[in-house]
Amino acid sequence: MEVVYPRDKFGTECFLWGVENGDWSPGRSKFGFGVSNVANGDGDYVQFMDFPINGEMVQHYYFNRQNVTNIFLDIARGSTEHFSENDKAVAAEMIRRGYVAAGY
């Protein structure tokens, strides 16, 4: 299914919604929005502003999984020569999920 995103007055694709009386209790709001920032020891970080309109939220894969974040950032930096077999298995899972392009 191809999602057609609404556009704001400037033509930017986005979603905006409000909830009456500030009630965000389950079942009240039809949408969820997740924000997550995960950093490595060098101060590099992955930031997610996740919206589940297209399926699973990505932030849950990285949140509180420092090893996964470190592997992702190493791939982004092109530093994969030190990967262990376990690191390679995590990288393969990222490729399977579409978080990383094959051929890293």
MODELLER restraints for C-alpha pairs under 7 A, 6 or more apart:
rsr = mdl.restraints
at = mdl.atoms
rsr.add(forms.Gaussian(group=physical.xy_distance, feature=features.Distance(at['CA:5:A'], at['CA:13:A']), mean=5.56, stdev=0.5))
rsr.add(forms.Gaussian(group=physical.xy_distance, feature=features.Distance(at['CA:5:A'], at['CA:14:A']), mean=6.32, stdev=0.5))
rsr.add(forms.Gaussian(group=physical.xy_distance, feature=features.Distance(at['CA:6:A'], at['CA:13:A']), mean=5.59, stdev=0.5))
rsr.add(forms.Gaussian(group=physical.xy_distance, feature=features.Distance(at['CA:6:A'], at['CA:14:A']), mean=5.92, stdev=0.5))
rsr.add(forms.Gaussian(group=physical.xy_distance, feature=features.Distance(at['CA:6:A'], at['CA:15:A']), mean=6.58, stdev=0.5))
rsr.add(forms.Gaussian(group=physical.xy_distance, feature=features.Distance(at['CA:7:A'], at['CA:13:A']), mean=4.33, stdev=0.5))
rsr.add(forms.Gaussian(group=physical.xy_distance, feature=features.Distance(at['CA:7:A'], at['CA:14:A']), mean=5.79, stdev=0.5))
rsr.add(forms.Gaussian(group=physical.xy_distance, feature=features.Distance(at['CA:8:A'], at['CA:14:A']), mean=6.72, stdev=0.5))
rsr.add(forms.Gaussian(group=physical.xy_distance, feature=features.Distance(at['CA:19:A'], at['CA:29:A']), mean=6.86, stdev=0.5))
rsr.add(forms.Gaussian(group=physical.xy_distance, feature=features.Distance(at['CA:32:A'], at['CA:51:A']), mean=6.50, stdev=0.5))
rsr.add(forms.Gaussian(group=physical.xy_distance, feature=features.Distance(at['CA:33:A'], at['CA:50:A']), mean=5.72, stdev=0.5))
rsr.add(forms.Gaussian(group=physical.xy_distance, feature=features.Distance(at['CA:33:A'], at['CA:51:A']), mean=4.99, stdev=0.5))
rsr.add(forms.Gaussian(group=physical.xy_distance, feature=features.Distance(at['CA:34:A'], at['CA:49:A']), mean=5.74, stdev=0.5))
rsr.add(forms.Gaussian(group=physical.xy_distance, feature=features.Distance(at['CA:34:A'], at['CA:50:A']), mean=4.84, stdev=0.5))
rsr.add(forms.Gaussian(group=physical.xy_distance, feature=features.Distance(at['CA:34:A'], at['CA:51:A']), mean=6.49, stdev=0.5))
rsr.add(forms.Gaussian(group=physical.xy_distance, feature=features.Distance(at['CA:35:A'], at['CA:48:A']), mean=5.43, stdev=0.5))
rsr.add(forms.Gaussian(group=physical.xy_distance, feature=features.Distance(at['CA:35:A'], at['CA:49:A']), mean=4.61, stdev=0.5))
rsr.add(forms.Gaussian(group=physical.xy_distance, feature=features.Distance(at['CA:35:A'], at['CA:50:A']), mean=6.16, stdev=0.5))
rsr.add(forms.Gaussian(group=physical.xy_distance, feature=features.Distance(at['CA:36:A'], at['CA:47:A']), mean=5.72, stdev=0.5))
rsr.add(forms.Gaussian(group=physical.xy_distance, feature=features.Distance(at['CA:36:A'], at['CA:48:A']), mean=5.14, stdev=0.5))
rsr.add(forms.Gaussian(group=physical.xy_distance, feature=features.Distance(at['CA:36:A'], at['CA:49:A']), mean=6.79, stdev=0.5))
rsr.add(forms.Gaussian(group=physical.xy_distance, feature=features.Distance(at['CA:36:A'], at['CA:59:A']), mean=6.17, stdev=0.5))
rsr.add(forms.Gaussian(group=physical.xy_distance, feature=features.Distance(at['CA:36:A'], at['CA:63:A']), mean=6.88, stdev=0.5))
rsr.add(forms.Gaussian(group=physical.xy_distance, feature=features.Distance(at['CA:37:A'], at['CA:45:A']), mean=6.63, stdev=0.5))
rsr.add(forms.Gaussian(group=physical.xy_distance, feature=features.Distance(at['CA:37:A'], at['CA:46:A']), mean=5.71, stdev=0.5))
rsr.add(forms.Gaussian(group=physical.xy_distance, feature=features.Distance(at['CA:37:A'], at['CA:47:A']), mean=4.43, stdev=0.5))
rsr.add(forms.Gaussian(group=physical.xy_distance, feature=features.Distance(at['CA:37:A'], at['CA:48:A']), mean=6.43, stdev=0.5))
rsr.add(forms.Gaussian(group=physical.xy_distance, feature=features.Distance(at['CA:38:A'], at['CA:45:A']), mean=5.38, stdev=0.5))
rsr.add(forms.Gaussian(group=physical.xy_distance, feature=features.Distance(at['CA:38:A'], at['CA:46:A']), mean=5.30, stdev=0.5))
rsr.add(forms.Gaussian(group=physical.xy_distance, feature=features.Distance(at['CA:38:A'], at['CA:47:A']), mean=6.54, stdev=0.5))
rsr.add(forms.Gaussian(group=physical.xy_distance, feature=features.Distance(at['CA:38:A'], at['CA:63:A']), mean=6.62, stdev=0.5))
rsr.add(forms.Gaussian(group=physical.xy_distance, feature=features.Distance(at['CA:38:A'], at['CA:69:A']), mean=6.92, stdev=0.5))
rsr.add(forms.Gaussian(group=physical.xy_distance, feature=features.Distance(at['CA:39:A'], at['CA:45:A']), mean=3.92, stdev=0.5))
rsr.add(forms.Gaussian(group=physical.xy_distance, feature=features.Distance(at['CA:39:A'], at['CA:46:A']), mean=6.33, stdev=0.5))
rsr.add(forms.Gaussian(group=physical.xy_distance, feature=features.Distance(at['CA:40:A'], at['CA:70:A']), mean=5.94, stdev=0.5))
rsr.add(forms.Gaussian(group=physical.xy_distance, feature=features.Distance(at['CA:48:A'], at['CA:59:A']), mean=5.93, stdev=0.5))
rsr.add(forms.Gaussian(group=physical.xy_distance, feature=features.Distance(at['CA:50:A'], at['CA:57:A']), mean=5.86, stdev=0.5))
rsr.add(forms.Gaussian(group=physical.xy_distance, feature=features.Distance(at['CA:50:A'], at['CA:58:A']), mean=6.71, stdev=0.5))
rsr.add(forms.Gaussian(group=physical.xy_distance, feature=features.Distance(at['CA:50:A'], at['CA:59:A']), mean=6.60, stdev=0.5))
rsr.add(forms.Gaussian(group=physical.xy_distance, feature=features.Distance(at['CA:51:A'], at['CA:57:A']), mean=6.46, stdev=0.5))
rsr.add(forms.Gaussian(group=physical.xy_distance, feature=features.Distance(at['CA:62:A'], at['CA:68:A']), mean=6.09, stdev=0.5))
rsr.add(forms.Gaussian(group=physical.xy_distance, feature=features.Distance(at['CA:62:A'], at['CA:69:A']), mean=5.85, stdev=0.5))
rsr.add(forms.Gaussian(group=physical.xy_distance, feature=features.Distance(at['CA:68:A'], at['CA:90:A']), mean=6.91, stdev=0.5))
rsr.add(forms.Gaussian(group=physical.xy_distance, feature=features.Distance(at['CA:71:A'], at['CA:87:A']), mean=6.70, stdev=0.5))
rsr.add(forms.Gaussian(group=physical.xy_distance, feature=features.Distance(at['CA:74:A'], at['CA:80:A']), mean=6.21, stdev=0.5))
rsr.add(forms.Gaussian(group=physical.xy_distance, feature=features.Distance(at['CA:75:A'], at['CA:104:A']), mean=6.50, stdev=0.5))
rsr.add(forms.Gaussian(group=physical.xy_distance, feature=features.Distance(at['CA:94:A'], at['CA:100:A']), mean=5.55, stdev=0.5))
rsr.add(forms.Gaussian(group=physical.xy_distance, feature=features.Distance(at['CA:95:A'], at['CA:101:A']), mean=5.81, stdev=0.5))
rsr.add(forms.Gaussian(group=physical.xy_distance, feature=features.Distance(at['CA:95:A'], at['CA:102:A']), mean=5.89, stdev=0.5))
